[in-house]
Amino acid sequence: MPERSQSGRPLAITCDFDPMPFEVDFTGYLSNTVVVHWMEVLRVQMMRMHFAEIDTGARESLSVIARTEIDYISAIQYGEQISGTAWVEAVAGARWRIGFDFQSKSRERRVIEARQDGAFLSPVSLRSVHIPEIIRERFGRLRTTQA
């Protein structure tokens, strides 16, 4: 179950993940492709928790991921409990960046760092449009109060 993160990061959310048997390879380590799935779970849950006014399935709120960067710091084994956190890292013009951090609860260390750049598209032209006002406003208010 997702929860608001206590990380102090803007608009953060935290979820726990337990690698499933079908998510590991024959050596017992997590497949790299699973992390992208976990990132999407966190991103969607963050949108639902912090921006419920934006129906992420609505045609007028087309959101796309333009870029994903993942730094695999340490391999994750089957049976490890992982805590993932996502937060809004930056908002500018038509793009925003979401940061991700995955920690091994059993080893008490970071195992993955990641970032995604996303954009919103016009449903008519399919061209980038400005980030929805609600995201810019909430992120801007948080940045002002943290300074």
C-alpha positions, 0 to 999 in steps of 0.5 A, a space after each residue: 500500500 503506498 504511503 506519503 514519504 517521510 523523506 522530505 522530498 517534494 510530493 514523495 510517495 513510498 511503496 514496498 516491493 517483494 521480488 516475485 519468483 517470476 521477476 528473477 532470473 535463473 541465478 536468483 537475481 532481479 531482472 533489470 526490466 522489473 525496475 521499470 515496472 516498479 517505477 511506473 507503479 510508483 509514478 502512477 500512485 504518486 499522481 493518484 495521491 498528490 494530483 487526484 484532480 488529474 485523471 491520468 487515464 483521461 484523454 486530455 491528460 496524456 502523460 508520456 515518459 520521454 526518458 528513463 535513466 537507471 543506475 543499478 548500484 547493487 543486485 537485488 536477490 529473490 527474498 529481499 524486501 525493497 522500499 521504493 520512493 518517488 518524488 517530483 524532482 523538477 518542473 519546467 515548461 513542458 517537462 518534469 522530472 521524477 526521481 526514484 530511490 530503491 533501498 534494500 530493507 534487509 541490507 539497509 542500503 540503496 540498491 537503485 537510483 533512477 530518474 524519468 523525464 516526462 511530458 504532457 501532450 495535447 490530445 489533438 496535436 500530440 505535441 507537448 503542452 505545459 505541465 498542468 497548472 496544479 502540478 506547477 502550482 503545488 511544486 512551486 509552493 513546496 519549493 518556496 516553503 523549503 527555501 
